[in-house]
């Protein structure tokens, strides 16, 4: 990948529209420099070999950025949510899975533990995680319950001194590399979501095994896989938050997680636009640049509209979070729209590049595969649309 530096810099109009200033541009430029040094060199290899690029996370940890919005005293960067959005958007220009895993440290992976965990849990797990010295993950999804967390089958039975877990989790990020997982299990099926508990499970816990999926269509560097629990004993101190409050931990984790999801989508759309503009100017057909053809121009216009609108929805969501609102409606809007626009933009970018767009080293080709994943994860787009409808109809409180 070779994004043009002059295009990467936010313009004055961008600053005005998004409410950003020179501080945010300095952060973006810093992230760009780190991405060029540590992410770009491993993009092709980590995708083709499905290798989790641990060295990238160590580099961002050493730079003090990996911890994102986590407080400085817990190894984080102490960012607000707008700053996190700037970072994740820039990372999304290079790699959707790497952007998601870096952005997830202080959102989907770390926020629940930060808000509901004990001080000992924060020190033991979050501090080294934010420094890039260990890896954590969130285990909510099961083969038959993804968006419907209340339908999970993994159980937690109370015994003397702790809990016994039985069941399986599927399609969990970082399965092949994580040192610990926040695992959700049903402690009282009669109470539905109010019976769900959250636990920290370390990799070497007896009765706990993992299996990594291979040959995935997209998100290949992410070490996705499944967890299995067979009479897995956890001590009482493994519980995150109170008994029956695990669903709240999940809601907070996923709610903040959607911000980095939408932000990285903005970065991906931006790359599709930049790459398409550059290629349309260079590629000639019938003696003229294809940029002169209206059908090509239409695709580029659609990408530009997609980027501007996705950015508006995403930065609005970030500012609402900073103002203390969970903004679940706005989070669903940002996620579903930006995911669909990334899919459409990547499709059009590949079409504009033709055979070049499906090559092994094609950035837009890789974005196309990863974009399909984005329409499914962090709450499938169909579920997001249902949630938005329920908010608008007053069926669900905002």
Secondary structure, DSSP 8 states (H G I E B T S, - for coil): ----HHHHS--HHHHHHHT--HHHHHHHHHHHHHIIIIIGGGHHHHHHTT---HHHHHHHHHTT-TTTTS-GGGT-----HHHHHHHHHHHHTT-HHHHHHHHHTTTTTTHHHHHHS-HHHIIIIIHHHHTTSS-EEEE--BTTBSS-GGG---EEEEETTEEEEEEEEEEETTTTT-SEEEEEEES-GGGGGGGEEEEEEETT-TTEEEEE--S-SS-GGG--EEEEEEEEEEEGGGEESSTT-HHHHHHHHHHHHHHHHHHHHHHHHHHHHHHHHHHHHH-EETTEEGGGSHHHHHHHHHHHHHHHHHHHHHHHHHHHHHTT---HHHHHHHHHHHHHHHHHHHHHHHHHHGGGGGSTT-HHHHHHHHHHHHTTSSS-HHHHHHHHHHHHHTSS--
